[in-house]
């Protein structure tokens, strides 16, 4: 007896054994790529490594952002299904793309996921940044360490303006003792305004980290005011 191990493609519904069919995998791989040069916050369009207007006014505490994809279709659909609907098969679709990404910072000593509060983690059943960090760790051969604690719950960031995001995240993170003297690559799924990455990086540096850089799966280009 033959067993059909294929499942519907997460994007188009065609039968596929890997979460995405070949056509959608190609569209995901080739569409919406970000290219250098990027600002320190991950936005494109700066010349020769110059900072964007926001980063000139308020330089971020992290040194660099590494991001290869724009947060748009079809990647946004996969991330939303994964993050908000608990669609773990989306991991299987994303993992081949992650394996293609070289370690962007060879001096990174540890990968630190940007943590969700325990209540949010309980609602979802998992922490998407932690799972991304674990997938990258297997490929990059770097340890994952929970160097940050999200010690108070925050409301949803989605739909908030930049000032509201800053207020929402004020004093939300604290570094654990293991951050001291380490070069930390902070891992997140989507960078929107960079407010979470700023708050988390500041906490790591205040906790003694030597340097913090950010890796995000996708970057939102339309900034909230």
FENLINJO-V287445 format. One record per residue. N is the residue number from 1. RES is the residue in one letter. OMEGA is omega as a letter, one per 40 degrees, with the letter a starting at -180 (* if undefined). Layout:
BEGIN
N|RES|OMEGA ; N|RES|OMEGA
END
This chain:
BEGIN
1|X|i ; 2|X|i ; 3|X|i ; 4|X|a ; 5|X|a ; 6|X|i ; 7|X|i ; 8|X|i ; 9|X|a ; 10|X|a ; 11|X|a ; 12|X|i ; 13|X|i ; 14|X|i ; 15|X|a ; 16|X|i ; 17|X|a ; 18|X|i ; 19|X|i ; 20|X|i ; 21|X|a ; 22|X|a ; 23|X|a ; 24|X|i ; 25|X|i ; 26|X|i ; 27|X|i ; 28|X|a ; 29|X|a ; 30|X|a ; 31|X|i ; 32|X|i ; 33|X|i ; 34|X|a ; 35|X|i ; 36|X|e ; 37|X|i ; 38|X|i ; 39|X|i ; 40|X|a ; 41|X|i ; 42|X|i ; 43|X|a ; 44|X|i ; 45|X|i ; 46|X|a ; 47|X|i ; 48|X|i ; 49|X|i ; 50|X|i ; 51|X|i ; 52|X|a ; 53|X|a ; 54|X|a ; 55|X|i ; 56|X|a ; 57|X|a ; 58|X|a ; 59|X|i ; 60|X|i ; 61|X|i ; 62|X|a ; 63|X|a ; 64|X|i ; 65|X|i ; 66|X|i ; 67|X|a ; 68|X|a ; 69|X|i ; 70|X|i ; 71|X|i ; 72|X|a ; 73|X|e ; 74|X|a ; 75|X|a ; 76|X|i ; 77|X|i ; 78|X|a ; 79|X|i ; 80|X|i ; 81|X|a ; 82|X|a ; 83|X|a ; 84|X|i ; 85|X|i ; 86|X|a ; 87|X|a ; 88|X|i ; 89|X|i ; 90|X|i ; 91|X|a ; 92|X|i ; 93|X|a ; 94|X|a ; 95|X|i ; 96|X|i ; 97|X|i ; 98|X|a ; 99|X|i ; 100|X|a ; 101|X|i ; 102|X|i ; 103|X|a ; 104|X|a ; 105|X|a ; 106|X|a ; 107|X|i ; 108|X|a ; 109|X|a ; 110|X|i ; 111|X|a ; 112|X|i ; 113|X|i ; 114|X|a ; 115|X|i ; 116|X|i ; 117|X|a ; 118|X|i ; 119|X|i ; 120|X|i ; 121|X|i ; 122|X|i ; 123|X|a ; 124|X|a ; 125|X|i ; 126|X|i ; 127|X|a ; 128|X|i ; 129|X|i ; 130|X|a ; 131|X|i ; 132|X|i ; 133|X|i ; 134|X|i ; 135|X|i ; 136|X|a ; 137|X|i ; 138|X|a ; 139|X|a ; 140|X|a ; 141|X|i ; 142|X|i ; 143|X|i ; 144|X|i ; 145|X|i ; 146|X|a ; 147|X|a ; 148|X|i ; 149|X|i ; 150|X|a ; 151|X|i ; 152|X|a ; 153|X|i ; 154|X|i ; 155|X|i ; 156|X|i ; 157|X|a ; 158|X|i ; 159|X|i ; 160|X|i ; 161|X|a ; 162|X|a ; 163|X|i ; 164|X|i ; 165|X|i ; 166|X|i ; 167|X|a ; 168|X|a ; 169|X|a ; 170|X|i ; 171|X|a ; 172|X|a ; 173|X|i ; 174|X|a ; 175|X|i ; 176|X|a ; 177|X|a ; 178|X|a ; 179|X|a ; 180|X|i ; 181|X|a ; 182|X|i ; 183|X|a ; 184|X|i ; 185|X|a ; 186|X|a ; 187|X|i ; 188|X|a ; 189|X|a ; 190|X|i ; 191|X|a ; 192|X|i ; 193|X|a ; 194|X|a ; 195|X|i ; 196|X|i ; 197|X|i ; 198|X|a ; 199|X|a ; 200|X|i ; 201|X|i ; 202|X|i ; 203|X|i ; 204|X|a ; 205|X|i ; 206|X|i ; 207|X|i ; 208|X|i ; 209|X|a ; 210|X|a ; 211|X|i ; 212|X|i ; 213|X|a ; 214|X|i ; 215|X|i ; 216|X|i ; 217|X|a ; 218|X|a ; 219|X|i ; 220|X|a ; 221|X|a ; 222|X|a ; 223|X|i ; 224|X|a ; 225|X|*
END
